[in-house]
Amino acid sequence: MELEQFEMVAVVAVLIIVAASYFAKKLGLATPILLVLVGLGLSLVPGMPPIAPEPGLILAVVLPPLLYSAAVNMPVMDFRRDLRTIGALSVVLVLVSAFAIGGVLWWIFPDLNFAAAVAVGAVVSPPDAVAATSIGKRLGLPPRLLTILEGEGLVNDATALVLLRTAVAATAGAFSFREAAGDFVYAVVVAVLVGVAVGFLAVRIRSKIDQPALTTAISFVVPFIAFLPAELADASGVLAVVAAGLVTGAMGVRRLSVQDRNAERTNWLTVQLLLENGVFLLMGLQLVTLVDDVENVGLSVWNAVWIGLALTVVLGIVRAGFVIPLVLTARARRSDHEERARRFGEILEHVSEDERFQQHPRGPRIRRWLQRHHADARFYAGNGLGWRGGAVLAWSGMRGVVTLAAAQSLPTDFPYRTQLILVAFVVALVTLVGQGSTLPLLIRVLGVRGTDEEQSQRELSLLLTELGEAAVGQVLENPDLRRRDGTPFDPAVIERAQTMYAKLTDRGGSEREDDPVRAQYPELMELLFDAQQDTLNHARSTGTYDSHTIARAQKRLDQGNVRLKSL
């Protein structure tokens, strides 16, 4: 493709993505579904050139920034609380699905050995959470259900790609479960270590640079800095990217400035929009090319379609059979969590009244540990999945473009390669369009609802009150309050700061005065916002408030901080 043609295609693709994103909401469809359908329609236009991107382009260039962006925005507290469920879905279920599909394909294709069949099973096993979460957010699914879906989407690609690589390597010899398990553990452990190290160093470096444009530019290369070393070490580059994103999200709110975080959020939203939706458009555009490839090698297109439909049914049965006991186990433990919440509440009340405990050097740390476990127990007791949530979770097994890209990365000498790629495409298309288009109806019929807005507003008001009390108690009413140079603040400054602080936090106003001591106001209010941020960070670490409430409070605090800079 010549440069001029590439530029034209890129421009048209961006316009299609923007238009589809705009009209999808009006049509009540998820944007990925609409883009796949548009791509399918365009692929059937006479004269359309064949679309066959290199699979490495998706797996090594597009996937890392997408996963990094999603991981940065994932509340670490929510991810930690549902790590067991997320791990079960993104690791155990992917492995079970891969081997189940491998067994079916081993039976269907006589020339396909078991390792090769498992490799294809790994290709179609990981669901893509983009469509499900976009539908869920629009229809107001419970936050915990969205967290589980997003968390599953973050990790399951890594599991599938590691298994794919291990299974393809095993096709050259006998398949050894012991060796495969060892390779898998190695890939996971090394990837996590690399990702955590990259995320930690990146945040530390960016916190030293007081220029949002530069820190955002650094954030654009962090996914690849995590991905490449992990891949060179034969570990999971995808999982390293996720680990780096989670560390960045957890540390960034404490170490990066408001301006840095706002600039990064805005730019990454644009990147995510184009890449995420672009790959779904690309997925639809490849239909004709895949069909031609199958026909050119003398294989049956219709056999690929029927096999793809059969595998879709198997995947649905396996997912439902896995989710049901997962939900039942969670429901059975609900009474245990209620009892744990009661016990931790009693212990917290006791230590709060014990002066000896409060004066103990480890008292604050122990209290924070108790608060976290108390909050976790209350969360599990009050946010059960239930059978309705389990049904939505079971039906949200849509496959996406990673399945197709992984299929195209199969070795060229792989038996039935072109037909199996088309099989993977059928699985992705049927689950994405079929399950994705019916998921909203299922959610409405089951009556699944998210957090009550009135309750959410009450919790936000309670948290904002707590932040305000912390600012006043730790700063304005602190008898040891001093300026940076050690001198005390002018009493008139403190009095006026109370008024200005209220305007900044409540109504967003600001005053400019030619007061000789006016320079003290921003300094004092910066201390106020620092006290609020410390309190908010404590609430975030202990989990005493919902992550959505924490995010809304952080947004208000950031807005006030930005207005402070304009004084």
N, C-alpha and C positions, 0 to 999 in steps of 0.2 A: 504494500500500500504506500503510495507516494505521500510526501509531506502535506501537500494541499488537501488530499483526500482524508488523511488522518485528522487534520485540523477541522475539516467540515464535519466529519463523523463525531468528533469530540464536542463540537459546538451543538450539534443536533441532539446528541445524547444528554448534554446538560439541560437543554431546553425541555426535552421529554421528561427528564427526572423532575424538574421544577413543576411542570404542568401536571404530571401524575401525582406528585405530592400534594398539590393544591386541590385537584379534583377528587382524589381518593377520599378525603374527609366528606365531601359533599355527596359522594356516591355510597358512603358507608362501607368502603372496602379498605383493607390494609394496603398501604402503598406497595409493598413487595409483590402482593398478588396482582395488583393492577399492572405493574411494570413487567412481570413475567408474561401476562396476557398480551400486553402491547408488543413485547419482544417476539412472542410467538406469531402475532399477526404480521409484523415486519419481516420475519424470516420467510414468510410465504409469498412476499411480494416478488414478482418476476424480475430478474436482473439483480436481485440482492446478492452481493458478493458473499462467499463463504466466510463464516465467522468461526475461527478456531484459535482462541488465545492459548498461549503456553500455560500449562497448569501451574508452573512455578510462579507465574505472574500473580495468580490468586493466592497461592499458599505462602509465598515469601514476600510479596510486595503489598497486597491488599489486606490480607488477613491480620497481620501484626498490628497496624494502626487501628483497625476496627476493634479488635479485642482490647487493645490498650485503652482506647477511648471509653469503652464500656466498663472496663475494670476500674478506671479512675473515678467514675461516677457511681460505682457500687458502694453503698455504705458498708464499711468493714464490720460494723456491729451486726448488721443483718446477715452478712455472709458468714460470720462466725457462728451466729445462733443457729443457722440452718445448714451448717457445714456437713452434718451427718446426712441429711436428706439430699443435699446437693451432691455430696460424694457418692451416695448410693445411685442416684440417677445418672451422673456424669461419668462414673467409672464402672460400677458393677453392672448397671443396666446396659451400658454400651458393650461391655464384654459379653454379657449374656446374649444380647441381640446379635452381635457379630458371630458368635459360635452357632446360634440358632439358624441364622441365614446361611452360614457356611455349611451346616449340615444339609439344608435344603438344596443348595446349589451343588454340593458334592453328589447328591442323588440325581439331580437333573442333568448335569454335564459329566459324561463318563470320562473325558480326558482331563478333568480338573482335579488335581490332588487336593487333599484336605487343607493344607496350608494356603494354597491359592484361593480356595473357597472361603476360608476365614478372612483372607485379605479383602475380598469383595464384600464380605459381611461387615468388615470394619469401615468400608467406604459408605455404606448406606445406614450405618447404625447411629451416627450422631444427629439429633434434631437441631434445627436452626431456630433459635428463640426470637429472632427479630420480628417475624410476622406475629407470633403469639403475644409478645409483650406490647407491640404496637396496638393490637386489638384490645388487649387487656387494659392498657392505660386509657384508651379512648372510652371503654365501657366501665371503667372504675372497678377493676378487680381488687381484691384485698392486697395490701402491700406485701404481706408474707408470700402470697402465691406468686406475685410478680418477681420477688427476690429469688424464689426457688427456680423459676423459669430462666431468669437472667443468669443466675449462678450456674445452672446446668449448661446454658449456652456458652459460658466462658470456658468451662473445663472440658466438656465432652469432646470438642474438636481435638484437644491435645491427646486424650485417651485413644480416640479413633486413629489419629495419625501415627502415634507410637505403635499401636497394634498393627496398623497397615505395614509400616516399615519392618516390624519384626516378622510378620507373616510372609512378606515378599522375600525377605532374606532366607526364611525357612523353606521356601519352594525349591531351593537348590539342593536340599538334603532332607533328612527326616525331621519331622516337627517335634520339638522337645518342649513340653510344658515348663520344665524347670528352667531351661535356658531362656525361654520367652518371658517367664516371670522375672528372672534376674535382670534381663534387659529392660523390662518395663519399670521396675523399681529404680534402677540406675537412671533411666531417662527422667523420671519424675523428680528424684532427689536432687540431681545436678541442676535440672531446670529451675527448681524452686530456689536453690542457693544462688544461682546466677541472677535470676529475676529480682530477688530481694536485695542483693548487692548493688545491682544497677539502679534500682528504684531509690535506694538509700543515698547513693552517691549523687545521683541526678538532682534530687531535692536539695541536698547540701550545697551543691555547686550553684544551683539556680537561686537559692536563698541569699547568696553573696552578691548577686548581680541585680542592681536596682533599675532594670530597664525591661518592662514587660515584653517588648518586641523580641528582645534577645532571649529571654527565658522561654517564651512560647516557641521560638525557633528551636531551642534545645529540646523542648518536649516533643517536637515532630520527629526527632531522630532517636529518642529513647526506645521506642518499640524495636527498632532495628538493632540498636546497641545491645538489647537483651536477647533478641532472636538469633543473631549471627553467632555469638560465642557458644550458645547452647547447642545450636545445630552442628557447629564444628566439633563439639565434644560428644556428638552422637546422643545428645539429650533432646528433650522436647522444646524447640524454640517457641512454640505457641504457648506452652505453660509458663515459660520464662517471661514472656510478654505479660501474661495475666498477673503473675506475681509482682512484676515491676509496676503495673498499673495499680494494684491494690495498695502497695507500699506508698506510691505517690499520692493516692487519694487520702490515705490515712495521715501521712506526714505533711502534705501540702497545706492543709488548713491551718496548721500550727506554724509552719516555717515560711510559707510564701505569702507575699503581700496581697492585699485585696485586689490591687490593680493587676498583679500577675495572674491571679486566679480568674478574674473576670475576662482578661484578654485571652487566656488559654481556653476558657469555656466557650467563648464566642467563636474562636477560630476552629476549635475541634468540632463544634456542632456542624459547621459548614463542611469540614472534611468528612465527617461521619455521614452526613446526608448524601454527599456525592458518591463516596465509595460504597456505602451500604446499599443504596438503591441502584447504583451503577452495575453491581454484580448481579442483581436480579434481572435487570434489563438484558445484560449479557447472557444470562442463563436462557432466557426465552429466545434470543437471537440464534442460538446454536442448534435449534431443532433440525433444520434442513441439513446442516452439515453432518450431524450425527446419523441421520437416516441415510444420507448418501454414503457415508463411510461403511455402514453395515451392508448396504446393497452391493457396494464395490467389491467386497470380499466374499460375496455369495452366501451371506447368512440371512436368516429370516427376520424381517422387521417385526412382523406380527408375533413371532415367538418371543421376541424381546419384550413386546408390550404385555403379553399374557404373563410372562415370568415376572415382570415388574409389578403387575397388579397382584400376583400371588404373594410376592415378597412384602408388598404393602400391607396385606392382610396379616401376614405372619408378624410383622413388626408391630402392628396395632394390638394383636393378641398378647404378644410378649410384654409390651409396655403396660397394657391394662392389668395383666397378671402380676406385674411387678409393683404397680402403684397401689393396688388394692391392699395387700398386706402392709405396705408402707403406711397407708392412711390408718388402717385398723390399729397398728402398733402405736401410732401417735395418739389416737383417741384413747387407747387403753391406758396410756401413761398420763393422761390429763389430770386425774385425781392425785397422782403422785406429785405432779408439779404444783397443784394447789396446796398440798401439805407442805412441800418445800418452801413455797412462798410464805406460808404462815409462820413456819419455824424461823426462817431468815428474818422476817419482820420482827418477831419477838426478840431475836438476838440483837438486831440493830437498835431496837428501842432500849434494850438493856445497856448496851455499850454507850449509847448517847447520854445516858444518865449517870454513867460511871466516870467520875472525875479522874480516878487513877488510870483508867484506860485512855482517856483523852490526853493525859500527860505522858503516856508511854511513847518512846521514840518511834516505834513501829505502828502506833495507833492509827494515823491517817491512812497508811497503806492497808492495814487490816480492814479498816472501815470501808475503804474503796472496794476491796475484794468482796466484802459482805454486801455492799450496795449492788455490785454487778451481779452477783448470784441471786440476790433478791429480785432484781429487775428481770433477769433471765427467766426465773421461775414464774413471775407474774406474766411475762410475755407468752410462755408456752401454755400457761393455764388459760389465758384469755384470747389466744389466737390459734386455736386448733384448725387443722385443715378441713375436717369434715368430709362427708361423702360427696357433697357438691363440689368442693374444691378439688377432691381427688378425681372426679369425673372430668373437670376442666384440665387438670394436669395430665390425665391419661390421653385426652383428645388433642393435646398440644404437641404432638410429636411430628411436626412438619419438618421435612428435610429441605435443605437449601443448596446454595451454590457451592459450598464446601464439599458436599457429596459429589457433585459433578466434577469439580476440580481434582478431588482425590482420585476419582475413577480415571480421569485422563492422565494421571501420573503413573498408572500401572505400566510395567515394562512393555516394550513393543513386542516382545516374543511371548507375551502372556496369552494362554489359550482363550479363544473366543473374546478377545479384548474389545473389539468394536461393538460386539453385541452386548457385552457386559456394561460398557459405558452407556449404551442406550437404555439398558435395564435400570441403571442408576438414575438416569434422567427421568424415566417414567416414575420411579419411586418418588423422586423429589417433586416432580410436577403434580402427581396425584395427591400427595400429602399436603403440599403447599396450597394448591387451589381447592382441593376437595375439603380437607379438614380446616384449612384457613378460612374458607368462605362460610362454613357452617359453624365455626366456633362462636361467632357473635350470637347466633340463634340458640346454641346450647347454653351460653351464659345467661341469656334472657329467660329461657325456659326454666332453668334451675334456680333463677333468682339470686345469683351470686352477687353480693354487693361488697363494696370496699368500706373504708373507715367512714363513720358518720361525721359529716362536716361540722355539725354543731359540737360534737365531742372533740374533734380535732382543734377547733377554734378555742375551746375552753383550755385544752392542754397547752396550746401556743400562748394564750394569755398568762397561764400559770408560769410557764417557762420564762416569758419576758419579764414578768414580775420578779422572778427569782434573779434574773440577770440585773435588773434595776437595783434590787436590794443589795446585791453583791457590789455593784459599782459605788453606791452611796456608802455602804458600810466599810468597804475596803479602802476607799479613796477619800470621799468628802468628809466622812466622820472619823477618819484616821488621825489621831493626835500626832503621829510621827510623820505625817505627810510632808515631803520636801520636794523641791525642784531637782533637776538633774545636777545642778551645781551645788546642792546641799542647802541652799537658802530656802526659807519658808515661803509659801504662797501668800500674797496679799489677801486679807480677809474679804475685801471687796471682790477680788477675782473669784474666790470660792463661791461667794453668794451669787455673783452674776453667772458663773459656770453652771450652777444648778438650773437657772432659767434657760440658758443656751442648750444645756444637755437635754432638758425636757423637749425643747423645740426640735432638736436633731433627731431624737428617738421617737417622738410622738407624731410631729407634724412635718418634719423635714425642713424646717425653716432655718435660717442662719442670719446673723446680724454682723454688719461691718461697722466698726466704730473707730474713731481716731483717739482711742484711749491710750495714754502713755504706757499702761501695763497690759495692753491688749495681747501682746505676744505670749502672755502667760496662759491665756484661755485655751489655745490649741494644745499646749503642753499638758494642761490639767485634764482636758477632755480626752486626750490620748491615753492618759492613765485610766480614765473611766472606761474607755473601750477595751483597754488591755485587761482590766478586771472582769469585764463582761465576757471577753473571749476566753479567759482562763476558766470562768465558771461554766461556759458553754462546752469547752473541751472536757471538763470534768463530767458534765452530764452526758456527753457523747461517749466517753470511755466507760462509764458505769452502766449506760443503757437505761437510765431512769425515765427517759422520754422516747417516744417513737422517732425513728430516723427521719420521717417526713416532717415532724415538728421541729427537730433539730435543724433540718435544712432550711425551713422557713425562717427560723430565728437567725440562722447564720446569714441569710440573705438580707434581713432587716439590719443586722449589725454591720454587714458590709456596706449597705447603702448609707448608713449613718457615718461610717468611717470615710467613705468617699466624699460626703458633704463636708466632713471635718477638714479634709485636705484643701477644700476650696475656700476655707475661711481666710 
